[in-house]
Every structure is written in structure tokens, then in C-alpha cells.
Amino acid sequence: MIVSLRTFRKKMKENHRKLRRYLGRLEKDPAPGLDKMAEQIDAEVWAETDCLACGNCCKRMTPTFKRKDVLRISAHLNMTPAAFTEKWLVYEKKDGDWINKKQPCQFLDRKTNRCSIYAVRPADCAGFPYLKKKKMKDYLHVHQQNVEYCPASYRMVEKLMERVVI
């Protein structure tokens, strides 16, 4: 499915509160079999979603870069970890995380929506949007944030709402 970011943003604006409220209620009272349901929904969502048609996560969010990520990516770019962090990252004292200095992500090719460091991308990027974590109830708060940026997360919540009425 080709994602129209304009259409997605419009839908998100209209349904943002409803989706977040739903996820909050589901977090307080998780449905039986939620993890199994998440696996099924994950397969359905990815059958109808093409991340390369979107790239909104790279355009509007920033991953956290753990020490292992910095070491791996800086080596890939033939830079020292210090030079890499100096050039591309900022340390967020509040959370103790390294994040991108700017958005969109410096490694995003905006013409193709492809990551120029895909093979060594941060673990945060590799796992995003976390649709089928084994303990889905522990990630519902993450989906409350991601649903605003990620059409796949948005679609997952729509499908959850069809199956689990709260």
C-alpha cells in the first residue's frame, strides 16, 4: 500500500485522541491472547504497508543511539566514536540518550526513503515500530506515541480496535 502522508496526517488528527485513549484502556485491562493477536495483526499490517513509501519515522522522529550503535556506525563510517557523536548526535541529559541533532535523520535519502546505513542502523530503528513484541501490554505506551508517526502502528491499532472492544 502506498502511504499518502497527507491523508495519514489528516486521519491521525481526526482520530488521535480516540486511538490513544483506546491504547490506555487496553494497557490497564489487556485482552486475553493479546500477544498472539499482535502476531496475526503484524503479518496483516506488513502485507499492506510499504515503509519505503513513507519514511515518516525517519523524517519526524529520532532513534536513541546506544553505545553499541555508536561504535558500530562510527566504524562503518570510518570515524571515531567521538567524531561521530560530535558531528551527528546530541546527548539528552533528561533521559541519558544520544539522539540525532536534527530531523529528518541525516542518514535518510529523502528521494528514495532509504537509510544510507541500513546494514548498521541503530537497534532502535531495526526494531521499529515494535508491532509484535512478545509482551504487547508492555509496549502499548510506546504505540501511543508511535501511532502519531507511523501508518503501520496506526493500522495495527485500528485492527486491534476491530478485534478487542473495550
N, C-alpha and C positions, 0 to 999 in steps of 0.2 A: 504494500500500500504506500503510495506517495503521500507524504505528510505536508499539508499546507500549514505552515507556522501561523499564518494569519487566522485561518479557521480554528486551529488548535487554541490560539490565544483567546479568541472570541468565546469558544466553548468553555475554556478554563475560567474566564472572567464570569461567565454565567453560572457555572457550577462549582466554583472553588470552595465556597463555604459548605455546601452540601457534601462534597467528597471528603473534606477534612473532618467534618462532624461525624460522618459515617465511619471513617477510619478510627476516630477517637472512641466511638461506641464499641466498635469491633475489638479494639485494644483492651477495653475494660471487660468485655464479655466475648472472648474468642469462640468462634463456631467450632464444633467438633469436626475433625478431619480437615482443618484449615490448611495444614501443610500439604496434604495430598491434593486438595483443591488448587493450591498455588502452583503445584507442578503441572496440573492439567491446563490451567489458565496460561501459564508461561508458554507452553507449546502453542496454544491458540494465538496468543498475542504475537509471538515471533513469526508465525505463519502469515500474519497480515501487516507486519511492521518492518520497514527498512530504515535502519538507523542512518544510513548514508544519505537518505532523502531528507534528513532532519538536521542532525548535528547540534540541536539546541542545547544539549548538556555542555558541549564544548564552547558554545557561544555565550551562555548565560550563567554557568556555574564554574566552580574551580574545585579540582580534587585536592585532597590533602596528600602531601608528599612525605612519606615515611623515610627514615634514614636509608633503608634498603633501596627505596625508589631513587633517592638522590644519588647513591653510589652507582647503581645500575645505569641510570640515564646519563649521568655525567661521564662515565666510562665510554658509553656508546657515542657520545658527542666529543670524545677526546678532550674533556675538560676536567679540571679538578673539582671535587665536590664544592669547595669554597667558591670557585669561579662560577659554577653553575647556579648556586643559590644566590650569589651576588647579582648575577645577570637576570635571572628569571623569577626568583621567589622572594616572598616576604614572610617573616616569622610573625605569626599571630599569637601574641602573648596570652590573650584571654583563654584560648583553647590549647596552646602549646603546639600548634600545627604550622608546617610550611605550606603556603598556598601560592598560587600564581599572583604576580604583581598586577596583571591586567586581564581583562576579558575582551574579546574572546581569547581562548587559550593560544599561546604563541606557537603551539605545535599543530594547530588546525590549519589545513589547507582549505580555505573558505570556498574555493571553486568546486572542490570535489567532496568536501566534508570528511576527508580522510585525515587520520593522525599521522604525522611525519615520523613519530617514534612509536608506532603501534606495537612493534615487537617487544619494546622495553617500557611501555607505558606504565604509569603508576598503578599499583594494585587497586586503588580506589576506582580508577577508570575501568580496569579489567572486570571488576565485579558489578559495575553499574548497569542497570538500575536495581539490582538485588531483588528481582521478582520472585525467585523461588528459594529463598533462604529456608533451611530446614526448620527453624523456629520462627515461622512467619509472624507470630504475635510479637516477637521481639523486634521486628523491623517495621511494624505498622507506623510508628512515629517517623521513620525515615521516608516511608511512602507519602506521608502527609506533606513533606517538603518536596519530594521528587515529582509528585503529581502535577505540580505547577510548571515544571520544566520539561517533563518527559512524556511524550504521547504514549509510549509503551506503558508507563506507570499509570497514566490516566485511563488507558483502555483496560488495564488489569483491574483497577478499582471499579470501573463500570461493570465488568464481568463478575466481580465479587458481589456487587450490589444485586445483580440478577439472580445469584445463587443463594446468597445469605441475606435474608430480610431481617432487619433488626428493628 
